[in-house]
Amino acid sequence: MVAFAVEPSAPTMLALLSETMYWGIAVFFSVLFAWQLLSTIFGGIGGTEHMEASGAGADAGGADAGAAGHDVAGHDVGGHDAHDAVQAVESVATFKLLSVRSATSFGLLFGWAGV
């Protein structure tokens, strides 16, 4: 019986291109993921200016308080809170099927699985 030695073939251009593509996707989305993670962890440090400007620290019994002890500036003519509509819109905006984080996670896993 004659045995033929099969030499390993050189990688084709398509294989090199696809491997380079997977590495590029993996590195790009890894950096993006790390940036999002660090922004989430360290983003809230020293951010009290927004809370003070929104009136979260306002005194309910101040000069602009109504008869029931509520802040009159936060109500419209009908007596409903003006921020209820804003909160409803924000809650709809936060519940999205495809968010930036989910797209980043998909790209991260896609790239590293391809490598």
URHUVEN-V603387 format. One record per residue. N is the residue number from 1. PHI is phi as a letter, one per 20 degrees, with the letter a starting at -180 (NA if undefined). PSI is psi as a letter, one per 20 degrees, with the letter a starting at -180 (NA if undefined). OMEGA is omega in radians with two decimals (999 if undefined). Layout:
n & phi & psi & omega
N & PHI & PSI & OMEGA
N & PHI & PSI & OMEGA
//
This chain:
n & phi & psi & omega
1 & NA & p & -3.12
2 & d & p & 3.13
3 & d & p & 3.09
4 & d & p & 3.09
5 & e & p & 3.12
6 & e & o & 3.13
7 & e & q & 3.10
8 & f & p & -3.11
9 & f & q & 3.09
10 & f & q & 3.14
11 & f & p & -3.13
12 & f & r & -3.14
13 & f & h & 3.12
14 & f & g & 3.13
15 & f & g & 3.11
16 & f & h & 3.14
17 & f & g & -3.13
18 & f & h & 3.09
19 & f & g & 3.09
20 & f & h & 3.11
21 & f & g & 3.13
22 & f & g & 3.10
23 & f & g & 3.12
24 & f & g & 3.12
25 & f & g & -3.12
26 & f & g & -3.12
27 & f & g & -3.13
28 & g & g & -3.10
29 & f & h & 3.04
30 & f & g & 3.10
31 & f & g & 3.12
32 & f & g & 3.12
33 & f & g & 3.12
34 & f & h & 3.11
35 & f & g & 3.11
36 & f & g & -3.13
37 & f & g & 3.13
38 & f & h & 3.09
39 & f & h & 3.11
40 & f & g & -3.11
41 & f & g & -3.02
42 & d & j & -3.08
43 & f & h & -3.09
44 & e & i & -3.10
45 & f & p & 3.09
46 & m & j & -3.11
47 & e & l & -3.10
48 & e & i & -3.12
49 & f & h & -3.12
50 & f & h & -3.13
51 & f & g & -3.13
52 & f & h & -3.13
53 & f & h & -3.11
54 & e & i & 3.12
55 & n & j & -3.13
56 & f & h & -3.13
57 & e & j & -3.10
58 & f & q & 3.13
59 & f & p & -3.09
60 & f & h & -3.12
61 & d & k & -3.07
62 & f & a & -3.08
63 & f & h & -3.11
64 & e & j & -3.12
65 & e & q & 3.12
66 & e & a & -3.09
67 & f & h & -3.12
68 & e & j & 3.13
69 & n & j & 3.12
70 & e & q & 3.09
71 & f & o & -3.06
72 & f & h & -3.09
73 & f & h & -3.09
74 & e & j & -3.09
75 & d & q & 3.04
76 & e & a & -3.05
77 & f & h & -3.10
78 & f & i & 3.14
79 & n & j & 3.13
80 & e & q & 3.11
81 & f & p & -3.14
82 & f & h & -3.09
83 & e & i & 3.09
84 & f & g & 3.12
85 & f & h & 3.12
86 & f & g & 3.12
87 & f & h & 3.12
88 & f & g & 3.12
89 & f & g & 3.13
90 & f & h & -3.13
91 & f & h & 3.08
92 & f & h & -3.12
93 & f & h & -3.13
94 & f & h & 3.12
95 & e & n & 3.09
96 & d & q & -3.14
97 & f & g & -3.12
98 & d & o & 3.13
99 & d & r & 3.12
100 & f & h & -3.13
101 & f & h & 3.14
102 & f & h & 3.09
103 & f & h & 3.09
104 & f & g & 3.12
105 & f & g & 3.10
106 & f & g & 3.14
107 & f & h & 3.12
108 & f & g & -3.13
109 & f & h & 3.10
110 & f & g & -3.13
111 & f & g & -3.11
112 & f & h & 3.07
113 & f & h & 3.12
114 & f & h & 3.14
115 & f & NA & 999
//
